[in-house]
Amino acid sequence: MTAHILNPNILILGGTREARQLANHAAAHGWNARLSLAGVTPTPIAVDLDIRYGGFGGVDGLARYLNEYGITHLVDATHPYAARMTAHAVKAAELAGTQRLTLWRPAWQAAAKDNWTEYQTMAELYASVPDNAHLFLAAGQEGIAALPADHRYQITARALKSPDTNARIHFIAALPQAEMADEKHLLEQLGITHLVVKNAGGSASFAKILAARELGLPVLMLARPASPPPPCYATLDAVIAALSE
């Protein structure tokens, strides 16, 4: 449980849809809050809150920021694979004496019809891909950066930001589609043989997993990082409830 503090001052570490939704909830309810983003990323969700862009300078820099601005609650709503930022949030909150709340989406679980293989690293994942494959790469910039230079398979990658240099990638600058039928149509149209993803959890990008299930495609999945220490909350509603106590 998060103890109630009169006039809380909240810093939201963002980058996810939930972070932006929390920022708008805070603005709508008159909370003293600001949103921190690592970079300028296009988003379909407008934010009605002050936004801070850029890093903090490691654990010590974040702890100084928390103290300097009198932050009472640090909400880590970064992506589950932003392990370094989450680790920094844990340590900085301890140093600053700030209450921390981590939004930790439950991982996706395979159903009977799913054909998933989980890998601990992207290098292991790519090493398993057959030469004649056509990958649909939906594992963010990290997935693109980890591609071996000598790969012999076709790649279609989807992300918000195009890779700096990789002429051998067919790139789609877009967000995941919300409807399974749309994702299925895209995978069929492209002739995809394998789907490469991170186990992000949540519903925002699950349609592609459902599409792969319908098409019987193998899903090559990067395993989740270890969960941070508590308090962790599985849903945005749970975070809001804790901040409202």
Helices and strands as residue ranges (DSSP letters): E 9-13, H 17-28, E 32-37, E 51-53, H 58-68, E 73-76, H 83-96, E 99-103, E 116-119, H 122-127, E 134-138, H 140-145, E 154-159, E 170-173, H 180-190, E 194-198, H 207-215, E 219-222, E 232-233, H 236-244
